[in-house]
């Protein structure tokens, strides 16, 4: 899904990215790879593109498991859209994202890459520092995140792209 960054702020996008597919602790990894054994890899990637934040979900699956994997992804994003993020999951994701900024400042090379890709702050023209991002993350509430879940994960915003060979029955299921 795409959303203008002022409507889907980076701190909220970062928390949802971490929760949904940010690593082996994420909901999609646990459910799709570990519990259901449907995918070789599953995760999310957050990309900032101009004034847009893009949250991309990707999975590498065996041919016969495409539909079932997609169902699990749709089910989890649907759960987020309908129920929102539980408070404990919100706190854990926010904590992991905050910790990533500590790691960022420990490496001059990583920090310079971060600053080179950062957007200027609106009205100021300066790039947001890791500390500014930390402050923004700390100011985000669970209500703001859940409001965004209702809007962002709405089924009408979903875009699905399949790459690679898919057998006819799997494709038929995906199309409906």
C-alpha positions as CSV (number, residue, x, y, z in Angstrom):
1,X,0.0,0.0,0.0
2,X,1.0,3.6,-0.7
3,X,0.2,6.5,1.5
4,X,1.5,10.1,1.5
5,X,4.1,10.4,4.3
6,X,2.2,13.2,6.1
7,X,-0.9,10.9,6.3
8,X,1.2,7.8,7.1
9,X,4.1,9.3,9.2
10,X,7.4,7.5,9.2
11,X,7.3,6.7,13.0
12,X,4.0,4.8,12.6
13,X,5.2,3.2,9.4
14,X,8.4,2.1,11.2
15,X,6.4,0.5,14.0
16,X,4.1,-1.4,11.7
17,X,7.0,-2.5,9.5
18,X,8.8,-3.9,12.5
19,X,5.7,-5.6,13.9
20,X,4.4,-7.2,10.7
21,X,7.6,-8.3,9.0
22,X,10.7,-6.8,10.5
23,X,12.6,-10.0,11.4
24,X,12.3,-13.4,12.9
25,X,10.2,-12.0,15.8
26,X,7.6,-10.5,13.4
27,X,4.1,-11.8,13.1
28,X,4.4,-12.8,9.5
29,X,7.7,-14.7,10.0
30,X,6.3,-16.5,13.0
31,X,3.0,-17.5,11.4
32,X,4.0,-18.1,7.8
33,X,7.5,-19.5,8.1
34,X,7.8,-21.0,11.5
35,X,4.3,-22.2,12.5
36,X,2.8,-23.0,9.0
37,X,6.0,-23.8,7.1
38,X,4.6,-22.0,4.0
39,X,7.5,-19.8,3.0
40,X,11.3,-19.9,2.8
41,X,11.4,-16.2,3.6
42,X,8.7,-13.6,4.5
43,X,9.0,-10.1,5.6
44,X,8.3,-6.4,5.1
45,X,10.3,-3.5,3.8
46,X,9.6,0.1,4.4
47,X,10.7,2.5,1.7
48,X,10.4,6.2,1.7
49,X,10.0,7.6,-1.8
50,X,9.6,11.3,-2.1
51,X,6.6,12.2,0.0
52,X,5.4,8.6,0.1
53,X,6.0,5.7,2.5
54,X,5.6,2.3,1.0
55,X,5.2,-0.9,3.1
56,X,6.0,-3.9,1.0
57,X,5.2,-7.4,2.1
58,X,7.2,-10.1,0.3
59,X,7.5,-13.9,0.6
60,X,9.5,-16.6,-1.2
61,X,7.3,-19.6,-1.4
62,X,7.0,-23.0,-3.1
63,X,4.7,-23.1,-6.1
64,X,2.0,-25.1,-4.3
65,X,1.9,-22.8,-1.3
66,X,1.3,-19.4,-3.0
67,X,-2.4,-19.1,-2.2
68,X,-2.1,-20.3,1.3
69,X,0.8,-17.9,2.0
70,X,-1.2,-15.0,0.5
71,X,-4.2,-15.9,2.6
72,X,-2.1,-15.7,5.8
73,X,-0.7,-12.3,4.8
74,X,-4.2,-11.0,4.0
75,X,-5.5,-12.5,7.3
76,X,-2.9,-10.8,9.4
77,X,-3.2,-7.4,7.6
78,X,-7.0,-7.8,8.0
79,X,-6.7,-8.5,11.7
80,X,-4.6,-5.3,12.0
81,X,-7.2,-3.3,10.1
82,X,-10.1,-4.6,12.2
83,X,-8.5,-5.0,15.6
84,X,-5.4,-2.8,15.6
85,X,-2.1,-3.5,17.2
86,X,-2.2,-4.9,20.8
87,X,-0.5,-2.6,23.3
88,X,2.2,-5.1,24.2
89,X,3.1,-5.6,20.5
90,X,3.1,-1.8,20.0
91,X,5.5,-1.3,22.9
92,X,7.8,-4.1,21.7
93,X,7.9,-2.9,18.1
94,X,8.5,0.7,19.2
95,X,11.3,-0.4,21.5
96,X,13.0,-2.4,18.7
97,X,12.8,0.6,16.3
98,X,14.1,3.0,19.0
99,X,17.0,0.6,19.6
100,X,17.8,0.6,15.9
101,X,18.6,4.3,16.2
102,X,21.2,3.5,18.9
103,X,22.9,1.1,16.6
104,X,22.8,3.6,13.8
105,X,24.8,6.2,15.8
106,X,27.5,3.6,16.6
107,X,28.5,3.4,12.9
108,X,29.6,6.5,11.0
109,X,29.0,4.7,7.6
110,X,25.5,3.6,8.5
111,X,24.7,7.0,9.9
112,X,25.9,8.8,6.8
113,X,23.8,6.5,4.6
114,X,20.8,7.2,6.8
115,X,21.3,11.0,6.6
116,X,21.8,10.8,2.9
117,X,18.4,9.1,2.4
118,X,16.5,11.1,4.9
119,X,13.9,13.6,3.9
120,X,14.2,17.3,4.9
121,X,11.9,18.3,7.8
122,X,8.8,20.1,6.6
123,X,9.2,23.9,6.7
124,X,12.8,23.7,8.0
125,X,14.7,22.2,5.1
126,X,17.0,20.3,7.4
127,X,17.3,16.5,7.5
128,X,15.9,14.9,10.7
129,X,18.6,13.5,12.9
130,X,18.3,10.1,14.6
131,X,17.5,11.9,17.8
132,X,14.6,13.7,16.1
133,X,13.3,10.3,14.9
134,X,13.6,9.0,18.4
135,X,11.5,11.9,19.8
136,X,8.9,11.4,17.1
137,X,8.7,7.6,17.9
138,X,8.3,8.3,21.6
139,X,5.4,10.7,20.9
140,X,3.4,8.2,18.9
141,X,0.4,6.7,20.8
142,X,-1.2,3.3,20.3
143,X,-4.4,5.2,19.3
144,X,-2.5,6.9,16.4
145,X,-1.1,3.5,15.2
146,X,-4.5,1.8,15.4
147,X,-6.2,4.6,13.6
148,X,-3.6,4.2,10.8
149,X,-4.1,0.4,10.8
150,X,-7.8,1.0,10.0
151,X,-7.1,3.2,7.1
152,X,-3.8,1.7,5.7
153,X,-4.7,-2.0,5.8
154,X,-8.2,-1.5,4.3
155,X,-8.7,-4.1,1.5
156,X,-9.3,-1.5,-1.1
157,X,-5.6,-0.4,-0.7
158,X,-4.1,-3.8,-1.3
159,X,-2.0,-4.4,-4.3
160,X,-0.9,-7.9,-5.1
161,X,1.9,-8.8,-7.5
162,X,3.0,-12.4,-8.2
163,X,6.4,-13.1,-9.8
164,X,7.6,-16.4,-11.1
165,X,5.8,-19.6,-12.1
166,X,2.4,-20.3,-10.4
167,X,0.3,-23.3,-11.3
168,X,-3.2,-22.6,-12.7
169,X,-5.2,-23.6,-9.6
170,X,-3.2,-21.3,-7.4
171,X,-3.6,-18.4,-9.8
172,X,-7.3,-19.0,-9.9
173,X,-7.6,-18.9,-6.1
174,X,-5.5,-15.7,-6.0
175,X,-7.7,-14.0,-8.6
176,X,-11.0,-14.4,-6.7
